[in-house]
Amino acid sequence: MIVKINMNPNKIIVAVLVCALVMLSGLSYAWYQVTLMGEKELTLTSGSLSLTFGDVHSEVIQLENAEPMSDEDGLETIAYRFSLTNNGTIDSDFTLYLDDVDLTSGARIDDQYLKYSLVRDNQDATVEVLSSNEKFLANNGVMSRKIGMGTIPAGEISQYTLRIWLADIADNSVMNQSFKAKLRVEAMQKTQISESNIVKAYTYDERVDEASVCVTGEEAGCSLTTCYQDRTAGSCPVGTIIDYKVNNDNTVRFHVLEDLGNTMLMQSQKNVYYSTGWYTGADNTKGPMAALSVLEGETSTWNNVNDQTYTMGVTLFKNNLYTGCSSSSSCTSNTYTLPTKTVKSRLITLQEVSALGCTETPRSCPIWLGNYLGVSDQYGGTVNDKGPTDIARPQAGNPSYWLMNAYLSNTTHSWTLNALRNVSSSISSHDTYGVRAVVEISK
């Protein structure tokens, strides 16, 4: 897929060539075959499984004299169509990626100015900003982003429609820039897991006036769910309560932050460490070294959770990489950066809790985010947690817990989430707050 942008004072001209080699059906076939043969993940030894791109729309997609357009118009553009076929006898999970291709000249259009719609079979079309998918360096050495995933039953075919267009928010910064990428698919056979590390899961419901209320997993209205058995993204809604066996000896209760399909991000229901500062001094320019140190120490033996690799100041969290934030909705620069870390857990970011509705206004956060703190029940929470009884200050760590971000307006404060169920800033050296663990698990 190639998108080239030229701009004159009056309009933007967009030309879209979908995988340039689809101009001739023979070349299309050869390109697809070579690409698939080059992906080891697509050569599976059991069940004679093969997933293949099938070009069912050989016409070149080309938009001439097109301007940045609305979503409504974007959904009417000519589509690139392809199919994924499972020729084997075993169901297959797959992930679709859009990999950058080197440009011959000029700069690349920022993903924030591109919108796309990826539709499977006859599902309703949805529109996404390309930058909503975190970019990462793939094993093939190119920048990539994950744009879709799912499961294909044995012997079935899924038809896909992909449209991509220049968003109507694009400005003069895209002048003389271009975008060029290609589709890639990775597949894995579904196998029966002999023992799941998920012990139980409960449907989250914070409607306290309803019989089905289930905020902690202990309420009478809690009902079990098997949403984690579905590898479709979003099958386990945000807040879903998961009892997870983090190692052979310990089970920890979590809430789902995001269901990504094959994996889920979760945050521990309670603080895993009490009474720590964000940093050892009133300085937010060094990063949350004190908080991360105790968190990583407490979770280093959680062998059943996936390793997480991230780089503060580089890794995108909810489409924003910045570590410094002046408000819950404004993270605009890096107060600090950190080297790449590979760990079992991390702190939640302000960007992530903001995406869940948290602001500086009390009671703006979902109950589960502000529950199990010192005075949670005074602000709509259901359970207070004063921490271990063997520490000097029994309520230490519980008025708030630390977030990953620094407060941008000064160099002494960092962001927290507190029992009032809102976000606020506090002196970075304040050592009566706790930390909660964000982990990634495989379904």
Secondary structure, 3 states (H helix, E strand, C coil): CEEEEEECCCCEEEEEECCHHHHCHHHHHHHHHHHHHHCHHHCCCCCCCCEEEEECCCCCCCCCCCCCECHHHHCCCCCEEEEEEECCCCCEEEEEEEEECCCCCCCECCHHHEEEEEEECCCCCCCEEHHHCCEEECCCCCEEEEEEEEEECCCCEEEEEEEEEEECCCCHHHCCCEEEEEEEEEEEECCCCCCCCEEEEECCECCCCCCCCECCCCCCCCCECCHHHCCCCCCCCCCCEEEEECCCCCEEEEEEEEECCCEEEEEECCCCEEEECCCCCCCCCCCCHHHHHHHHHHHCCCCCCECEEECCCCCCCCCCCCCEEEECCEEEECCCCCCCEEECCECCCHHHHHHCCCCCCCCCCCHHHHCCECCHHHHCCCCECCCCCCCCCCCCEEEEEEEEEEECCCCCEEEEEECCCCEEEEECCCCCEEECCEEEEEC
